[in-house]
Every structure is written in C-alpha cells, then in structure tokens.
Amino acid sequence: MANKKYIIALDSGTTSCRTIVFNKDAKIVGISQIELPQHYLKPGWVEHNPVEIFNLQLKTLQDVIQTKNIKLEEIKCVGITNQRETVVVWDKETGIPLYNAIVWQDKRTAKYCESLIEKGYSQMIANKTGLIINPYFSASKIKWILENVDGAKQKLKEQKLLVGTIDSWLIWKLTNHKVHATDVTNASRTMLFNINNLEWDKEILDLFEIPFDILPIIRPTTDFYGYIESNHFLKNSDCKIPICAVAGDQQASLFGQLCTEVGMVKNTYGTGCFTLVNIGDKPILSKNKLLTTIAWKIKDEKPVYALEGSVFVAGSAIQWLRDGLKLISGIENFDFCNTSLIEQNTNVYFVPSFSGLGAPYWDSTSRGAIFGLDYTSKKEDIIRATLESIAFQTNDLINAMEKDIQQKIIIMKADGGISSSNYLMRFQASISNLTIQRSWNSEITALGIAYFAGLHSGFWKSIEDLKKLNNYKEYFEPVISRDVVEKKLKGWKQAVERTKNWTKDIE
C-alpha cells in the first residue's frame, strides 16, 4: 500500500520500555518490549538508570521499525507516555544524569514530607496542586537530589542543571537536546504545578527550594514537541519524526478507554493500580483522600480533570512472588485459580504495602504482611491472596470515589497486564458489586497516547471517529454472595489496620 501511515507510541513504564505501532484502524501492527531493571539500594529506595531508560526505549523503537520494515516516511508521528512522578536531574552541558532516576515508589523522603504536614502546608498544597503531601510525588525527590548528591549544589549555582520527569528526559534526548518540555498531565504529578492556572507555582517552588529555570516548559497534552532527530534511527536518513503528544501513563489510559464523559471510570492493573474518574473541566478537591489531577488538555481546549486513587503495589506483587519467593516460575503462571474456588474463604490475607499504602490510607510507614496462615496453608493460598489483595485495594479506591462523586459506580473499564486474570476480574466485580468491562487491547496506555498524537496530527479527525474504532470483548459480573463478600472485606480491613505505622517508631 503506497499510502500506509502509522502512529508510534513510546511507552516508558516502570518495569519495561515498549514501542507500539498502530495503523489507521487503531490495531497493533508491531510491538517491541524490553524489561527495565529495578535498583533497590536500601529498604524503601527504588531507582532506575536514566541512561538505561533512554537506551532501552530507543532500542525498542529501532527494533520495531526494523523488524516490521516500516519506512520512516510512513510514520505520521510519535506520542510519548511514561511512568509518572519519577524524576531525573541532569547536566545540560554534558547530558549526564547527576544521579539515578528516583522512582515514584521511592519513600526516602517520607520524614521530610511528614515535617511539611506538621508545619501546616497540607491545605495550601492540596488547594494548588490537588495532591496530598507524600514522597510519591516528584517535588521532594528533586529536593533530595539537589541537597544530597555530590556536586549538585555547585552545578545549580553554575546554572548547568535541568530536571524533569521521564517524558522530559526522553524528549530532551530524542530531540538532541533542543527541547526541554513536559505536558500538563505529568506536571500535575510533581506537586510543584498549580492545576488552577496551569503554571509552576512560585510559592511551592520556594518551599522546596527548587529554582524555576531548571524546570521544563509546560505544554498541552496534544502539541508539537519537536522532532526525533534522524541520527536515532538505524537507517541513514534525513527524515525527522514529529512528537505530537505527551501524557502520563494513567491519563493516557483514561483516554485510551475513551472515558471522555463525566463520571466514566477506568482502572489500570499494572505495576500499581490506578483508578481514575473523569470529573469534567473544573477541579474538585477530594474529601476522601483521593487526588485531583489533570486528565488531559487538547490544544486550544479547556483542560479535563480527574479524581485518582493509587495502589502502589499490584502487578509488582506478582513479580515478587516470582523473583522474591520463587512461588511461580513466570508472570504468565499467576492466574491458576479455579473460578469454582472464588467463594471459598481461606482466611489468608496479604497486604502488599512494600512501599507504604496509597489512597485512601496514605501511610508511608506501612509494610507488607501476610495474615491467617496455619498448618494447612499452601503456596497457592499466598498466590491467591496476592491476587485478591489487588482487588481489595482497588475496592478501597472505588468506595472513596463513590463518596466524592456522590453516586454508585456501575461500570468500571479495566486494562493493564494483570487484568488478563479472569479470577481477579470476577473477584473484583464481586467485591465491588459492579460490572467490569475489560478492554480488547492490553496496550490501552499506548493506544491512548496514539489517540492523542493522531488527533493532533490529523491522523484521526475527532473523538467520535475514535469511538468507532473501539470495542470491548468481555464483561465480568459479581459471582460471590454478599454474605461472603462482607466476611472477606471485614478480614481485609482488619489486616490493613495491623500493617499501619509499622516503621514509624523503628526506623
């Protein structure tokens, strides 16, 4: 076909780097994925190598173009979606990072964040950013690097430093250091960005002692971000590929699920779980410890906001079963549970708070624990409890969300790798008493950023056109009796309570 055109999504996640190619029908025509190594230097510390992130992301881009024989001129544009809150600080002259990327799961700044709460900054931060003071977000991570890494203060004085979330780092590298930018969705996760006026907030920057001039410029989600320079491709070519959209991974997923109307809800079952509900073009502050975030901003249109709840450990708990406990041989082996067992109550509960509890608890001192073991317990009980913990944590978010929006959530759209578990989907539907609508596309985050980039470039004309491309293949309804559900929920709540404040007085 002489007129073949493609949209390419660069999906830089927490545990892997992926490049996915979509055609005009929004179907995947090529994918390349490489697992991203995790670095745990101390308990509660989680890091990535920024150079490794870029190299792996670039390699997946090169690989998929080469293996699928895609010509550069056939690529309409690229969109970038990324793990959020994770930050990189680098030397703008040498291009060398000062330190590893500090990952969103990292808790090293927990005590500093507690000190800010004690000093009374919570309401100011919430009013301006929509966020809760927590080490999860970027601000305290940036401050830690600037204060603790050798040479950082001197380079800061010499105006040699730049900082950004992973999208900014990739844009800067791919454009050969020409563009230092981020989009509103990623900016809204830094705890430095005012979601009301869409600008970096001077009062908060001063609080964290972060200079304005090291931060990226802020752009809409759909915009021209510069060109991926030709030297990054395997072939010798003068062809430059435009970057036409950037979004945090969970916002991209929300759009990929086409939750474009107020009240629509999605949950991504990935490394963590992230539940978002579209709340329209005006920010609403949560009364139930959820976050208010920018869902997206189409260029020249009003921003769309969302309420969000975050589960820090979901799919990564499955990885722990594989790598830490050696209970399963591979991620593909985790969904062994027979649906006929779903009503059984083994009284084994696993609270996977390896890096603290997210919404609605926000307890960075909680740590993981397994409850209810006896002589009859088997490894299968622990595996099953791990799967169920993902649903229990998500249900906590759904309950908080229903209180904030003051309505019952009837349908939740699901995506992400762990959503492939039929047992989990049925258990979630039962625990939360709703219908799960599982996406036909497991790469919904990449699809969302492709949609954004495609709209900006004219590849697709409108959201209505996108709706014609989208369909869902499976629904899951409640299958557990409410009596059993109530017993299971009581056990979960008791387990969570016993993990709270675990490290508060011993670390």
C-alpha positions in Angstrom: 0.0 0.0 0.0 1.5 3.3 -1.1 -0.4 5.4 1.4 0.4 3.3 4.6 0.7 5.5 7.6 1.4 4.7 11.2 1.3 6.2 14.7 4.0 5.1 17.1 3.6 5.1 20.8 6.6 5.2 23.1 5.5 3.7 26.4 8.2 4.2 29.0 6.8 2.3 32.0 8.1 1.4 35.5 9.1 -2.2 34.7 9.5 -2.1 30.9 10.1 0.1 27.9 7.8 -0.5 24.9 7.2 0.8 21.4 3.9 0.0 19.8 2.9 0.8 16.2 -0.8 1.4 15.4 -2.5 1.6 12.0 -5.4 3.7 10.9 -7.8 1.2 12.4 -6.1 1.5 15.8 -4.8 -2.0 15.5 -1.3 -3.0 16.7 0.9 -3.9 13.8 4.2 -4.1 15.7 5.5 -4.1 19.3 8.9 -4.3 20.9 9.3 -4.6 24.7 12.3 -4.8 27.0 12.2 -5.3 30.8 13.6 -2.4 32.7 16.0 -3.3 35.6 15.0 -2.1 39.1 17.6 -0.9 41.6 16.8 -1.2 45.4 19.7 0.4 47.2 18.1 0.5 50.6 14.7 -0.5 52.1 12.1 1.9 50.6 14.5 3.2 47.9 13.7 2.5 44.3 15.8 3.7 41.4 16.2 3.4 37.6 19.2 4.2 35.5 18.1 7.2 33.2 20.7 6.3 30.5 19.3 2.7 30.5 15.8 4.0 30.2 16.7 6.1 27.1 18.8 3.3 25.5 16.1 0.6 26.0 13.3 2.9 24.8 15.3 3.8 21.7 16.2 0.2 21.1 12.5 -0.8 21.1 11.8 2.0 18.7 14.6 0.9 16.4 13.7 -2.8 16.7 10.1 -2.5 15.8 10.8 -0.2 12.8 13.4 -2.7 11.5 11.5 -5.9 12.1 8.3 -4.6 10.6 10.1 -3.0 7.7 8.5 0.4 8.4 9.8 3.3 6.4 10.4 6.5 8.3 8.2 8.4 5.9 5.3 6.1 6.8 5.4 7.3 10.4 2.9 10.1 10.8 4.1 11.0 14.3 5.0 9.7 17.7 3.4 10.1 21.1 5.2 9.6 24.4 3.6 8.2 27.6 5.5 7.4 30.7 5.7 6.4 34.4 4.8 9.5 36.3 6.4 11.2 39.3 9.8 9.6 38.6 12.4 12.3 38.2 15.8 12.8 36.6 18.3 15.6 37.2 21.0 16.0 34.6 23.8 18.3 33.4 22.6 20.2 30.4 26.1 20.6 29.0 27.3 17.0 29.3 23.9 15.3 29.1 25.0 13.1 32.0 22.5 12.5 34.9 23.7 13.6 38.3 22.0 10.6 39.9 19.8 7.7 39.1 16.1 8.4 38.4 14.2 8.3 41.7 11.1 6.2 41.1 7.6 7.1 42.1 7.6 4.1 44.5 10.6 5.5 46.5 10.0 6.5 50.1 13.3 8.1 51.2 11.7 11.5 51.7 8.9 10.3 53.9 10.2 12.1 57.1 10.7 15.3 55.2 7.1 15.1 53.9 5.8 14.4 57.4 7.6 17.6 58.6 5.8 19.6 55.9 2.5 18.2 57.1 3.4 19.0 60.7 4.2 22.6 59.7 0.7 23.0 58.2 1.4 23.1 54.5 -1.2 20.4 53.6 -4.1 22.6 52.7 -2.0 25.0 50.6 -0.5 22.1 48.6 -4.0 20.5 48.2 -5.6 23.7 47.0 -3.0 24.4 44.4 -1.9 21.0 43.2 -4.8 18.7 44.1 -2.4 16.4 45.8 -1.5 15.1 49.2 1.9 15.8 50.6 3.7 12.5 50.1 7.1 11.1 48.9 5.2 9.6 46.0 5.3 12.9 44.1 8.3 14.5 42.4 8.9 17.6 44.5 10.7 16.0 47.5 12.6 13.7 45.2 14.1 16.7 43.3 14.9 18.4 46.6 16.7 15.3 47.8 18.9 15.1 44.7 19.8 18.8 44.9 20.7 18.6 48.5 22.4 15.1 48.8 24.2 14.4 45.5 27.8 15.5 45.3 28.3 18.4 43.0 24.6 19.2 42.7 24.7 22.5 44.6 27.7 23.8 42.6 26.2 22.8 39.3 23.0 24.5 40.4 24.9 27.7 41.1 26.5 27.5 37.7 23.1 27.1 36.1 24.1 23.8 34.5 21.2 21.6 35.7 17.9 20.6 34.2 15.2 18.5 35.8 12.3 16.6 34.5 10.0 13.6 34.7 10.8 10.7 32.3 8.9 12.3 29.4 11.1 15.4 29.7 14.2 13.3 29.7 13.2 11.3 26.6 12.1 14.5 24.7 15.4 16.2 25.5 17.4 13.2 24.4 15.4 12.4 21.3 15.4 16.0 20.0 19.2 16.1 20.5 19.0 18.5 23.5 16.8 21.0 21.6 13.6 20.7 23.6 13.1 20.7 27.4 9.4 20.3 27.9 6.6 18.4 29.7 2.9 18.3 29.4 0.2 19.3 31.9 -0.6 15.8 33.0 3.0 15.0 34.0 3.4 18.5 35.5 0.3 17.9 37.6 2.0 14.9 39.3 5.1 16.8 40.5 3.5 18.7 43.5 5.0 21.9 42.0 2.3 22.7 39.5 -0.8 24.8 40.1 -3.7 22.9 38.4 -5.9 26.0 38.5 -3.7 28.4 36.4 -1.6 25.6 34.7 1.7 27.1 35.8 4.6 26.2 38.0 3.8 27.6 41.4 6.3 30.1 42.8 5.2 29.6 46.5 5.7 25.9 46.3 9.0 26.2 44.4 10.3 28.4 47.1 9.1 26.0 49.8 11.1 23.2 48.2 14.0 25.5 47.2 13.7 24.4 43.5 14.6 27.2 41.0 12.1 27.8 38.2 14.8 27.8 35.5 15.7 24.2 35.8 12.1 23.0 35.1 10.7 22.2 31.7 8.3 24.4 29.8 4.7 23.2 30.1 2.6 22.3 27.0 -0.8 20.9 26.3 -1.1 17.1 26.0 -1.6 17.4 22.3 1.0 19.7 20.8 4.1 19.7 18.6 7.0 18.9 20.9 9.8 18.8 18.4 11.3 16.2 16.1 13.0 12.9 16.9 16.3 13.5 15.1 17.3 11.1 12.2 20.5 10.0 13.9 18.5 8.0 16.4 17.3 5.5 13.7 19.2 2.5 12.4 18.9 3.7 8.8 20.7 6.7 7.4 18.0 9.2 6.7 17.2 12.9 6.8 13.7 12.1 7.9 12.6 13.6 11.2 9.6 12.2 13.1 7.4 14.8 14.9 6.4 14.2 18.6 2.8 15.3 18.7 1.5 14.2 22.1 2.8 13.6 25.7 0.9 12.3 28.6 1.4 10.4 31.9 0.6 6.7 31.6 -2.6 6.8 33.6 -4.1 9.8 31.9 -3.2 8.1 28.5 -5.0 5.0 29.7 -8.1 7.0 30.7 -8.2 8.5 27.2 -7.4 5.1 25.6 -10.5 3.8 27.4 -12.4 6.8 25.9 -13.6 7.9 29.3 -14.4 11.2 27.7 -17.6 11.9 29.6 -18.0 13.0 33.2 -18.4 10.0 35.6 -16.6 7.5 33.4 -14.2 5.3 35.4 -11.2 3.2 34.5 -8.7 1.1 36.4 -5.3 0.0 35.1 -4.0 -3.2 36.7 -0.3 -2.7 36.1 2.8 -2.4 38.3 0.4 -0.5 40.6 -3.3 0.1 40.2 -4.6 3.4 39.2 -8.3 4.3 39.2 -9.4 7.5 37.6 -12.8 9.1 37.1 -13.5 12.0 34.6 -14.8 15.0 36.6 -15.0 17.5 33.7 -13.4 20.9 33.1 -13.4 22.1 36.8 -11.1 20.7 39.5 -12.9 19.2 42.5 -10.9 18.6 45.7 -11.5 15.1 47.2 -12.9 14.8 50.7 -11.8 11.2 50.9 -8.0 11.4 50.3 -8.1 10.9 46.5 -6.0 13.1 44.2 -7.2 15.7 41.8 -5.2 15.6 38.6 -5.3 16.9 35.1 -6.6 14.1 32.8 -5.6 15.9 29.6 -5.6 19.1 27.7 -6.3 19.0 24.0 -4.6 22.1 22.4 -6.8 25.2 22.4 -9.5 23.5 24.6 -10.1 23.6 28.3 -8.3 21.1 30.5 -10.2 18.0 31.6 -9.7 16.9 35.3 -9.9 13.6 37.1 -10.1 12.2 40.6 -7.5 9.5 41.0 -6.7 6.8 43.6 -3.4 4.9 43.5 -2.4 1.4 44.7 1.4 1.3 44.9 1.8 -2.5 44.6 -0.3 -4.6 42.3 1.5 -6.4 39.4 4.8 -5.8 41.2 3.5 -8.2 43.9 3.1 -10.9 41.3 6.7 -10.2 40.3 7.7 -10.5 43.9 6.1 -14.0 44.0 8.3 -14.9 41.0 11.6 -13.2 41.9 11.5 -12.9 45.7 9.6 -16.0 46.9 10.1 -18.2 43.8 6.5 -19.4 44.2 5.7 -19.0 40.5 8.0 -19.7 37.5 6.8 -16.8 35.4 4.3 -13.9 35.3 2.2 -16.0 32.9 1.7 -18.7 35.6 0.0 -16.5 38.2 -3.6 -17.0 37.1 -4.0 -20.6 38.1 -7.0 -20.0 40.4 -10.1 -22.0 39.5 -13.2 -19.8 39.5 -15.1 -22.5 41.4 -12.9 -21.7 44.4 -13.8 -18.0 44.3 -16.4 -18.2 47.1 -14.1 -20.1 49.5 -12.6 -18.1 52.3 -9.2 -19.4 53.3 -8.8 -16.6 55.8 -5.3 -15.8 54.3 -4.8 -12.1 53.6 -1.8 -10.4 52.1 -1.3 -6.6 52.4 1.5 -5.8 49.9 2.5 -2.4 51.3 6.2 -2.9 50.4 6.4 0.9 49.8 3.6 2.0 52.1 -0.1 2.3 51.4 -1.5 4.7 48.8 -5.1 6.1 48.7 -7.2 6.3 50.7 -4.8 5.5 53.6 -1.6 7.4 52.6 0.6 5.6 55.2 4.2 5.5 54.0 5.2 3.7 57.2 3.0 0.6 56.5 4.9 -2.5 55.4 3.8 -5.8 53.8 2.4 -8.6 55.8 0.6 -12.0 55.4 -2.1 -12.9 57.9 -4.1 -16.0 58.6 -1.5 -18.7 57.9 -1.9 -22.1 59.6 -0.5 -25.7 59.2 -2.9 -26.3 56.3 -1.8 -23.2 54.3 -0.1 -23.8 50.9 1.7 -21.6 48.5 -1.4 -21.5 46.4 -3.1 -19.7 49.3 -0.5 -17.0 49.2 -0.7 -16.6 45.4 -4.5 -16.4 45.6 -4.3 -13.9 48.5 -1.9 -11.8 46.4 -4.4 -11.6 43.5 -7.2 -10.8 45.9 -5.2 -8.0 47.5 -5.2 -6.2 44.2 -9.0 -6.3 44.2 -9.3 -5.3 47.8 -7.0 -2.3 47.4 -8.9 -1.2 44.2 -12.2 -1.6 46.1 -10.9 0.9 48.7 -10.4 3.4 46.0 -13.8 2.8 44.4 -15.5 3.3 47.8 -13.7 6.6 48.3 -14.5 7.7 44.7 -18.2 7.0 45.1 -18.3 9.2 48.2 -16.6 12.0 46.3 -18.8 11.9 43.2 -21.9 11.0 45.3 -23.0 8.2 43.0 -22.7 4.5 42.7 -20.1 3.3 40.1 -21.9 0.8 37.9 -19.3 0.0 35.3 -15.5 0.2 35.5 -13.3 -0.2 32.4 -10.2 -2.3 33.1 -6.9 -2.7 31.4 -3.3 -3.5 32.1 -1.4 -6.7 32.2 -2.9 -8.2 35.4 -6.4 -7.6 34.1 -5.8 -10.7 32.0 -6.6 -12.7 35.1 -10.2 -13.9 34.9 -10.2 -14.8 38.6 -9.1 -11.3 39.5 -11.8 -9.7 37.3 -14.6 -11.9 38.7 -13.3 -11.3 42.3 -13.1 -7.5 41.7 -16.7 -7.4 40.2 -17.9 -9.3 43.3 -16.1 -7.4 45.9 -17.0 -4.0 44.4 -20.5 -5.0 43.2 -20.1 -3.6 39.7 -19.6 -4.7 36.1 -16.0 -4.9 34.8 -15.6 -4.1 31.2 -12.2 -5.5 30.1 -10.6 -3.8 27.1 -9.9 -5.8 23.9 -6.5 -4.1 23.8 -4.0 -4.9 26.6 -1.9 -1.9 25.4 -4.5 0.6 26.3 -2.0 3.2 27.6 -0.1 3.1 24.3 -3.4 3.3 22.5 -4.4 6.4 24.5 -1.2 8.3 23.6 -1.6 7.2 20.0 -5.1 8.6 20.0 -3.8 11.9 21.3 -1.0 12.1 18.8 -3.3 11.0 16.0 -5.8 13.7 16.8 -3.2 16.4 16.8 -1.6 15.3 13.5 -5.0 14.8 11.8 -4.5 11.0 11.5 -7.9 10.8 13.2 -10.4 13.6 12.9 -12.3 13.5 16.2 -13.1 11.7 19.3 -16.3 10.4 17.6 -14.1 8.8 15.0 -12.1 7.1 17.8 -15.3 5.7 19.3 -16.0 3.9 16.1 -12.6 2.1 16.4 -13.1 0.9 20.0 -14.8 -2.2 21.3 -14.7 -4.4 24.3 -14.6 -8.2 24.3 -15.5 -9.3 27.8 -17.7 -8.3 30.8 -17.5 -9.7 34.3 -20.4 -9.6 36.8 -20.5 -10.3 40.5 -20.5 -14.0 41.3 -19.9 -14.1 45.1 -22.8 -13.9 47.5 -22.9 -10.7 49.6 -22.6 -12.6 52.8 -19.2 -14.0 51.7 -18.1 -10.6 50.4 -18.8 -8.9 53.7 -16.7 -11.5 55.6 -13.9 -11.1 53.1 -14.0 -7.3 53.4 -14.0 -7.5 57.2 -10.9 -9.6 57.1 -9.1 -7.3 54.7 -9.9 -4.2 56.7 -8.5 -5.9 59.9 -5.3 -6.9 58.0 -4.7 -3.4 56.7 -5.2 -1.9 60.2 -2.5 -4.1 61.6 0.1 -3.0 59.0 -0.3 0.7 59.7 2.5 2.7 61.2 4.8 -0.3 61.1 8.1 1.5 60.6 7.1 4.8 62.4 9.0 4.1 65.6 11.6 1.5 64.4 13.3 3.3 61.5 
